[in-house]
Amino acid sequence: MRKIPSFTISPMSRLSPSQYVSMKSCPHKSLLAESFGKKPLLPISANSYVGTILHKMIELIESGAINSEEAFDIRFDEEVTRTEDELISQGFGNLIPLRDMAKDFTMKKILVKDYLKTRYHGVKRESAVKYYPEKWLESKDKSICGRIDLIIESNGEISLFDFKTGAITQDILDDDGESFSEIKMEYQEQMKIYAYLFFDSTGKIPSRIALVDLNKKYFEIPVSLPECKSIFDRAKELLSNINQSVRLNIDTANPTLVNCKFCLYRPACNKYLMRIANNQIFNDVAGTLVQLLKFGNGSIAIFLETKSGRIRISNLPASYGDTLSKLNGCKVAFFNLGKEKSNDRFFGTYYTVPYLI
């Protein structure tokens, strides 16, 4: 049974473009991440871990560190092994092997390896063209900063690119109810902040900013310096306001289904723990352990007494048995459960993690 390590919420010294959108909806998430040294309290999906590996491989190809299929295979296996070792050290070993747990593992690997044949968007690397992979950009006051995947400088034009292994666009409805595809707003804002960071540090306006997917399709975003500066200024203002809230000891958590669903630090969020103690719309539950059942197939089931009534959690591994049997009458929380049709019945999954609260 895990316990939340002691932690302190402190003001943030800087904000990254990727943090900006998340912090607009729930600042507490990023504050908790900083407090725990960005070591997650819960696992993400196996697909996300593989996505991080694929992203790393694209960066290595673009930087020229990998230039053959043999080198690709060696480094890919090394990255998989490193990630799996890290999962084991974090107590999430049930998510390995990743090649079995992640969807379309082999196909995604093949797609990324194909970068070796075409390089970046079919452009040959000429001596007159300068490539800057994994380029660190920061504002003059260092309050907004981040690492852009690739900058290409050619014939006086500067292009900023960011690689994505997941969906870049989403379907939305216009005023007439017609559906159309648009680059996700969080990605647009992220890239526009990078564009202004580049201008702020070099005095040059990027000619092009774009996102690139696994199929080497690029999604260009219009560059408007006033708009980029406006988003950049909002990011600075957000950082200042959040830090002021921390200094005043104001809890900035905003627990909603959308904000919390993929948050890896929700076990340490007091407002969220209060929500799941009173509401079973989430796939996390909290309450007092009142009963444990052991079955012949090795699995166990438990009953928790919550403020909204008694709930049952089944399909928990036998390894939980000895620990849970000693916690009768204690307050516990289970995260990443599966949910049955009945509101009072849940079941354990590969991603389920229990905490003593």
C-alpha positions in Angstrom: 0.0 0.0 0.0 1.5 3.3 -1.1 1.6 6.4 1.0 1.9 10.0 -0.2 5.4 11.3 0.6 5.7 14.6 2.4 5.8 17.6 0.1 5.6 21.4 0.1 3.9 23.6 -2.5 6.3 26.3 -3.5 6.1 29.1 -6.1 7.3 28.2 -9.6 10.4 29.9 -11.0 9.4 29.3 -14.6 6.6 28.0 -16.9 7.0 26.0 -20.1 4.8 26.3 -23.2 3.5 22.8 -22.7 2.5 23.6 -19.1 0.6 26.7 -20.0 -2.7 25.1 -21.2 -2.8 22.6 -18.3 -2.2 25.3 -15.8 -5.0 27.5 -17.2 -7.5 24.8 -16.2 -5.9 23.6 -13.0 -2.7 25.2 -11.7 -2.5 22.8 -8.8 -1.5 20.0 -11.1 1.7 21.6 -12.2 2.5 22.8 -8.6 2.2 19.2 -7.4 4.4 17.9 -10.3 7.1 20.4 -9.2 6.7 19.4 -5.6 7.3 15.8 -6.4 10.2 16.5 -8.7 8.0 15.5 -11.7 8.0 11.9 -10.4 4.4 10.6 -11.1 2.3 9.2 -8.3 0.3 7.2 -10.9 1.1 5.5 -14.2 0.1 6.8 -17.6 -1.1 4.5 -20.3 1.4 2.1 -22.0 0.7 4.0 -25.2 1.9 7.2 -23.7 5.2 5.7 -22.5 5.7 4.3 -26.0 4.8 7.7 -27.5 7.6 9.2 -25.4 10.1 6.7 -26.8 9.0 7.3 -30.4 9.3 11.0 -29.8 12.9 10.5 -28.6 13.7 8.4 -31.6 12.5 11.1 -34.0 14.6 13.7 -32.3 17.7 11.4 -32.6 17.1 10.9 -36.3 16.6 14.6 -36.9 19.8 15.5 -35.0 21.8 13.0 -37.1 22.6 10.8 -34.0 20.9 7.9 -35.8 21.6 7.4 -39.5 21.1 3.6 -40.1 18.4 1.0 -39.4 20.9 -1.0 -37.3 21.6 2.1 -35.1 17.9 2.7 -34.9 17.1 -0.8 -33.6 19.9 -0.7 -31.0 18.8 2.7 -29.6 15.1 1.8 -29.7 15.7 -1.3 -27.7 17.8 0.7 -25.2 15.1 3.3 -24.8 12.4 0.6 -24.3 14.6 -1.2 -21.7 15.4 2.1 -19.9 11.7 3.0 -19.8 10.7 -0.4 -18.5 13.4 -0.3 -15.8 12.0 3.1 -14.7 8.5 1.7 -14.6 9.7 -1.1 -12.3 11.5 1.3 -10.0 8.3 3.4 -9.7 6.3 0.3 -8.8 4.5 0.1 -12.2 6.1 -3.1 -13.4 2.7 -4.6 -14.3 2.7 -2.4 -17.4 5.6 -4.3 -19.0 6.5 -5.6 -21.5 5.5 -2.4 -23.3 5.4 -4.2 -26.7 2.5 -6.3 -25.4 0.7 -3.6 -23.4 0.8 -0.7 -26.0 -1.5 -0.6 -29.0 0.1 -0.9 -32.5 3.6 -1.1 -30.9 5.3 -2.6 -34.0 3.5 -0.5 -36.5 4.4 2.8 -34.7 8.0 1.6 -34.6 8.0 1.0 -38.4 6.5 4.4 -39.0 9.2 6.2 -37.0 12.0 4.1 -38.6 10.7 5.4 -42.0 12.0 8.8 -41.0 15.4 7.4 -41.9 14.4 7.0 -45.5 12.9 10.4 -46.1 14.6 12.4 -43.3 12.5 15.5 -42.4 9.7 16.1 -44.8 11.7 15.0 -47.8 14.3 17.7 -47.4 17.9 16.8 -48.0 20.4 18.0 -45.5 22.6 20.5 -47.3 25.5 22.3 -45.9 23.8 25.7 -46.4 20.9 24.5 -44.2 21.4 24.7 -40.4 19.6 22.3 -38.1 19.1 22.8 -34.4 17.4 19.8 -32.7 16.2 20.0 -29.1 16.9 23.7 -29.0 16.4 25.4 -25.6 14.5 28.7 -25.8 13.8 31.1 -22.9 12.5 34.6 -22.4 14.9 37.4 -21.3 13.7 37.1 -17.7 13.9 33.3 -17.9 10.3 33.0 -16.6 9.0 31.2 -19.8 11.2 28.6 -21.3 11.1 25.2 -23.1 12.8 22.9 -25.6 11.5 23.0 -29.2 12.1 19.7 -31.1 13.7 21.2 -34.2 14.7 24.5 -35.7 15.7 24.7 -39.4 17.4 27.8 -40.8 17.6 28.0 -44.6 18.0 30.9 -47.1 17.2 33.4 -44.4 14.0 31.6 -43.3 13.5 30.0 -39.9 11.2 27.1 -39.3 10.1 25.8 -35.9 8.9 22.2 -35.7 7.4 20.1 -32.9 6.8 16.3 -33.2 3.7 14.6 -32.0 3.0 10.9 -31.8 -0.7 11.3 -31.0 -3.6 13.1 -32.7 -2.8 16.6 -33.7 -6.2 17.7 -34.8 -9.7 17.3 -33.4 -13.2 17.5 -35.0 -15.2 20.6 -34.0 -18.5 22.1 -35.1 -18.9 25.4 -36.8 -21.8 27.8 -36.2 -23.9 26.0 -38.8 -23.4 22.6 -37.1 -20.9 21.4 -39.8 -17.9 19.3 -38.6 -14.4 20.3 -39.6 -10.9 19.4 -38.4 -8.7 21.9 -36.6 -5.3 21.7 -34.9 -5.9 21.3 -31.1 -5.9 24.7 -29.5 -3.4 23.7 -26.8 -0.9 22.8 -29.6 -1.5 26.1 -31.4 -0.9 28.1 -28.2 2.2 26.0 -27.3 3.8 26.7 -30.7 2.9 30.4 -30.7 4.7 30.7 -27.3 7.7 29.0 -28.8 7.6 31.4 -31.7 7.6 34.4 -29.4 10.4 32.9 -27.3 12.5 32.6 -30.4 11.8 36.2 -31.2 12.4 37.3 -27.6 15.8 35.6 -27.5 17.0 36.3 -31.1 15.1 39.3 -32.4 14.0 37.2 -35.4 10.5 36.3 -36.3 10.1 32.6 -37.4 8.8 32.2 -41.0 7.0 29.0 -40.2 5.8 27.0 -37.2 4.4 23.5 -37.7 3.6 20.2 -36.0 4.7 16.9 -37.5 3.0 13.5 -37.0 4.2 9.9 -37.3 3.3 9.9 -41.0 5.6 12.9 -41.6 2.5 15.0 -42.3 3.0 18.6 -41.2 0.3 20.9 -39.8 1.3 24.5 -40.3 0.1 27.3 -37.9 -0.1 30.9 -39.0 2.6 33.1 -37.4 1.3 36.5 -36.2 3.8 38.2 -33.8 1.2 40.3 -32.0 -0.9 37.2 -31.4 2.2 35.2 -30.3 3.1 38.0 -27.9 -0.4 38.1 -26.5 -0.3 34.4 -25.6 3.2 34.8 -24.2 2.1 37.7 -22.0 -0.9 35.7 -20.7 1.5 32.9 -19.8 3.6 35.3 -17.8 0.6 36.7 -16.1 -0.7 33.2 -15.3 2.7 32.3 -13.7 2.6 35.5 -11.6 -1.0 35.0 -10.4 -0.3 31.3 -9.5 2.8 32.2 -7.5 0.8 34.9 -5.7 -1.8 32.3 -4.8 0.9 30.0 -3.4 2.3 32.8 -1.3 -1.2 33.5 0.1 -1.7 29.8 0.7 -4.7 29.6 -1.6 -5.5 26.2 -3.0 -5.6 26.4 -6.8 -7.0 22.9 -7.4 -10.0 22.7 -9.7 -11.2 19.1 -9.6 -13.3 18.2 -12.6 -13.6 15.1 -14.7 -11.7 16.7 -17.5 -9.0 18.2 -15.4 -8.4 15.2 -13.2 -8.8 12.2 -15.6 -5.2 12.1 -16.7 -3.6 13.9 -13.8 -0.7 11.8 -12.4 -0.7 13.7 -9.0 -4.3 13.5 -8.0 -3.6 11.1 -5.0 -1.9 14.2 -3.3 -4.7 16.6 -4.1 -6.9 17.2 -1.0 -9.8 18.7 -3.0 -9.8 15.8 -5.4 -9.8 13.3 -2.5 -12.9 15.1 -1.1 -14.6 14.8 -4.4 -14.1 11.1 -4.8 -15.2 10.5 -1.3 -18.6 12.0 -2.2 -19.0 11.2 -5.9 -18.6 8.0 -7.9 -18.5 9.6 -11.3 -14.7 9.2 -11.3 -12.8 5.9 -11.7 -11.2 6.5 -8.4 -12.8 5.9 -5.0 -11.9 6.7 -1.4 -13.4 5.4 1.9 -12.9 3.2 4.9 -12.0 -0.4 4.4 -14.6 -2.5 6.1 -14.4 -6.0 4.5 -12.1 -8.2 2.4 -13.0 -11.4 0.5 -10.6 -13.9 -0.9 -11.5 -16.2 -3.8 -10.3 -19.5 -5.0 -8.8 -18.1 -8.2 -6.4 -15.9 -6.2 -8.2 -12.6 -6.6 -9.7 -10.6 -3.8 -12.5 -8.1 -3.4 -13.0 -5.4 -0.8 -15.8 -3.2 0.5 -15.3 0.5 1.3 -17.7 2.6 3.3 -17.9 6.0 1.7 -20.0 9.1 2.3 -22.3 8.1 -0.5 -22.7 4.4 0.6 -20.8 1.1 0.5 -18.9 0.2 -2.7 -17.3 -3.0 -3.8 -14.0 -3.3 -5.7 -13.3 -6.8 -7.2 -10.6 -8.4 -9.3 -7.7 -7.1 -7.1 -4.5 -9.2 -7.2 -3.8 -11.7 -4.3 -0.6 -9.7 -3.6 -2.8 -7.0 -2.0 -4.4 -9.4 0.4 -1.9 -9.5 3.3 -1.5 -5.7 3.3 -5.2 -4.9 3.1 -6.1 -7.4 5.7 -4.2 -5.3 8.2 -5.9 -2.1 7.2 -9.5 -2.8 8.3 -11.0 0.4 9.5 -8.4 2.5 7.7 -9.0 5.2 5.1 -7.8 4.1 1.6 -8.1 5.3 -2.0 -7.9 3.3 -5.2 -7.0 5.0 -8.4 -7.6 3.9 -12.1 -10.3 1.4 -11.4 -12.7 -0.1 -14.0 -16.3 0.7 -13.4 -19.3 -1.6 -13.8 -22.8 -0.6 -14.7 -23.8 -0.3 -11.1 -22.5 2.9 -9.5 -21.3 1.0 -6.4 -19.2 -1.6 -8.2 -15.7 -1.3 -9.5 -12.9 -3.6 -10.5 -9.1 -3.6 -10.6 -7.1 -3.0 -13.8 -3.5 -3.1 -14.9 -3.3 0.6 -14.0 -5.0 0.4 -10.5 -2.9 1.9 -7.7 -3.9 1.9 -4.0 -3.0 4.6 -1.5 -3.4 4.9 2.3 -4.9 8.3 3.0 
